[in-house]
């Protein structure tokens, strides 16, 4: 018999991530590309696939004494919002996005790690208008989670920048607003950070977005693939996992 939805959690029932509540850990790393789920899962033991529905590959494994879920959120705010919402329905308390971005600063090259301290988005964009009823959404990470991850990266000599991310709803329209974004002091562009942060405050989970630069838009540099960024993805994921294990092992 095919399942039509996940386990009922509270008053809402997940219909895209089909899992049992006990299959999803309180701490989650989310990525856009399912291949990165496979890559990051190499850092965990006892890994099991808990969802493949809709191409949203999700696994849960163990690191030391801590259970960790790694999930695919797809491309763009609408897809990502569904995954963040459903992870929260399953009881997830912390979501760290480990994604990619395009740099709009000449000094930030592909392979650089950026910690998103805030995110701006188009008025009414990223689906947040529906959530916040016309008010501006709070698009900042949980400060404690952010500081702990940055401290862990410092301990591991993993260099990073901090900055503001422009969250776009249209991947190929960046150049039309590029000069304006540069003038506003924006560091880079992605498509999911704003909705992650906005939902985190609304739904009551802690969030952080850490991005690895895949290309420099200003310089029109080569676009690095996931394979080319593999080493940096693993090092950054390891720092996130260490924070989960050291500070949030009990959920």
Secondary structure, 3 states (H helix, E strand, C coil): CCCCCCCEECCEECCCCCCCHHHCCCEEEEECCHHHHHHHHHHCEEEEEEECHHHCCEEEEEECCEEEEEEECCCCHHHHHHHHHHHHHCCCCEEEEEEEEEECCCCCCCCCEEEEEEEEECCCCCCHHHHHCCCCCCCCCCHHHHHHHHHHHHHCCCCCEEEEEEECCCHHHHHHHHHHHHHCCCCEEECCHHHHHHHHHHHCCEEEEEEEEEEECCCCCCCCCCCCCHHHHHHHHHHHHHHHHHHCCCC
